[in-house]
Amino acid sequence: NPPRARGLKEASEELEYLKMSDEERRQYERFIEKRRYDATMYESTYVKGWNEGEQKSKQETAKSLKKFGIAVEIISESTGLTAEEIEKL
């Protein structure tokens, strides 16, 4: 493939957009908006799940350390959980 000029792809996409009829543009805009919405929903769900998993992991680690008699202050420092959270485990 020969080298392409910078911005050529974007210019081509813009030209295709400009060739569309008003109805095609509306449909395209709805499609793009739905893709953005889906991406946002996926990302927020993923981040929420990740955070919940990370919290669960910290709690499991704290439980294990607590069973071995490790001081709450050390567990807190190691996991980032508060002393109150650790005491509840």
C-alpha positions in Angstrom: 0.0 0.0 0.0 1.3 3.4 -0.9 1.7 6.0 1.9 -1.4 8.2 2.5 -1.6 11.8 3.4 -2.5 12.7 6.9 -6.2 13.4 7.4 -7.1 11.8 4.1 -9.3 9.2 5.8 -11.1 11.8 7.9 -11.6 14.0 4.8 -13.0 11.0 2.9 -15.4 10.2 5.7 -16.6 13.8 5.8 -17.2 13.8 2.1 -19.3 10.6 2.4 -21.3 12.4 5.2 -21.9 15.4 3.0 -23.1 13.2 0.1 -25.9 11.8 2.3 -29.5 12.9 2.0 -31.1 14.6 5.0 -32.8 11.3 6.0 -29.6 9.3 5.7 -27.8 11.9 7.9 -30.5 11.6 10.6 -30.2 7.8 10.5 -26.4 8.1 10.7 -26.6 10.5 13.6 -29.0 8.2 15.5 -26.6 5.3 14.8 -23.6 7.3 16.1 -25.5 8.4 19.2 -26.6 4.9 19.9 -22.9 3.7 19.6 -21.8 6.4 22.0 -24.5 5.5 24.5 -23.7 1.8 24.3 -20.0 2.5 24.8 -20.7 4.7 27.8 -23.0 2.1 29.3 -20.4 -0.6 28.7 -17.6 1.5 30.2 -19.6 2.5 33.3 -20.7 -1.1 33.9 -17.2 -2.4 33.5 -15.8 0.3 35.8 -18.4 -0.4 38.4 -17.8 -4.2 38.3 -14.0 -3.6 38.5 -14.4 -1.4 41.6 -16.7 -3.9 43.3 -14.3 -6.7 42.5 -11.4 -4.7 43.8 -13.3 -3.9 47.1 -14.2 -7.6 47.5 -10.6 -8.6 47.0 -9.4 -6.2 49.7 -12.1 -7.5 52.1 -11.0 -11.1 51.5 -7.4 -10.2 52.0 -8.3 -8.3 55.2 -10.3 -11.4 56.5 -7.3 -13.6 55.9 -4.9 -11.3 57.7 -7.3 -10.9 60.5 -7.5 -14.7 61.0 -3.7 -14.7 61.4 -3.9 -12.1 64.1 -2.4 -9.3 62.2 -3.0 -5.9 63.7 -5.9 -3.9 62.3 -3.6 -0.9 61.7 -1.3 -3.0 59.5 -4.3 -4.6 57.7 -5.7 -1.1 57.1 -2.4 0.2 55.7 -2.0 -2.9 53.5 -5.6 -2.9 52.0 -6.7 0.7 52.2 -9.8 -0.4 54.2 -10.7 1.6 57.3 -10.4 0.1 60.8 -14.2 0.2 61.0 -14.5 -1.8 57.8 -12.0 -4.4 59.0 -13.7 -4.8 62.4 -17.0 -5.6 60.6 -15.4 -8.5 58.7 
